[in-house]
């Protein structure tokens, strides 16, 4: 599995945070470059997102899988990101081109290595 380094956001964790994990499996290998570009386009927004604590992007290109692990100060901060026009457009574009799995949970005072460890449990199911 390839992954980016931990990218901190503008928010600092303060007690409970929301962790979100997504895993998209593309129907075709040739979709992967476009999916990668879409993910990096969203990642460039990270420093400007209210409530964004940090994230990783990850990929298993030959398995046609990619996604993110993100940490948010609140569920509303994550919802605001999901509602962004650029995010909605990407989701419309790829909706029928693969399968999406996702989950969320809360953690108190998370450390990035522990967030990643728990995310891997979900990603390897």
N, C-alpha and C positions, 0 to 999 in steps of 0.2 A: 504494500500500500504506500502510495506517495501522499505526502501531506505538506502543507505550508507550515511555516513556523507560526507560533501563537502571535496573533495580531491584536494588540490591545486597542480598545475603543476609547471614546472620550469619557465614558462613565467609569467610576470605580465601584467595586462591589461593596455593598453596605448591608451585611446580614444576608437574608435570603435573596437568591437570584434564580432566574429561570434558565435552564439549559435546554437547547433545542438541537436535535440531531436529525439530519435528513440524509436519505440514501436514494438516489435515482439510478435505476438500471435502464439503460437505453435499449431499444429494440435492435438497433444496428450499430456496429462498431463505427461506421462512417459518421454517426451523429456526434461522436465524442469531441471533435475539435470545436464544433459550435457550442456544445454544452460547456466546455472549458472556457471559451470566450465569454459566454453569458455569466458564468460564475465569477470570473475575474472582473467583469464590468460591475457586478454588484459589490464585489469586495472593495473596489475603489471608493465606494460611498461610505465605507465603514467609519472613517474618522469624523464624518458629519452626522452620524446617526445618534440622536438622543437616546440614552439608555443602553447603548451598546457597550458591553464590558470587554469582550474579546471573542475571537473566532479562529478556526482553522478551516481551510478547504482541504479536501482529500479526494483521491482518485485511485481506482484500479482499472486503468484503461483497457486492458485486454479482457477484463470481465465486464466491460461496458458500464462500470459503476462509478459514481462520484457523488459528492455531497458536501455538507458542512456540519460543523459542530460550533454552535454559537452560544454565548452567555449574555443574558440581558438582565438589567436591574429589575424589570417588571414584565409581566405578561403583556401589558399594554404597549410597551416599547417594541416588543417583538411584533405585535399586531400592526403597529404603525409601519414597520419595515415591510411586512407582507402586503400592506395596502399601497405601497409606493407604485406609481404607474410603471416604472421600469421592471419591477418585480412581477407585477401582474401580466405585463406583456410577455416576459420570458416564460411564465407559467402557461399562458395561452399557447405560445409557440410550441412548447415541448409536451404539453398535456397528453397527447395521443401518440407520443413517440417513445414511450417507455412506462415504467412502473415506479411510483414514488412510495417510499416508506418513511415515516417520521415519528418522532416521539418527543415529549418534553417531560421534565421533572424539575423540582426545586432542590436547591442545595443551600446550606448555610456556609458562608465564608469559603468559597471554593478555591482550591489551588489548581492551576491548569493541569498538572499531571493526573490528579484524581478525576477531573472532568473528563479528560481523554480516556482514562482507564474505563470509566463507566460507559462512555460513548462506544468504545470498542466492544463491550459486552452486547450492546444492541446491534451494532453493525455486523457482528459475527453470528447472529441468530439466523 
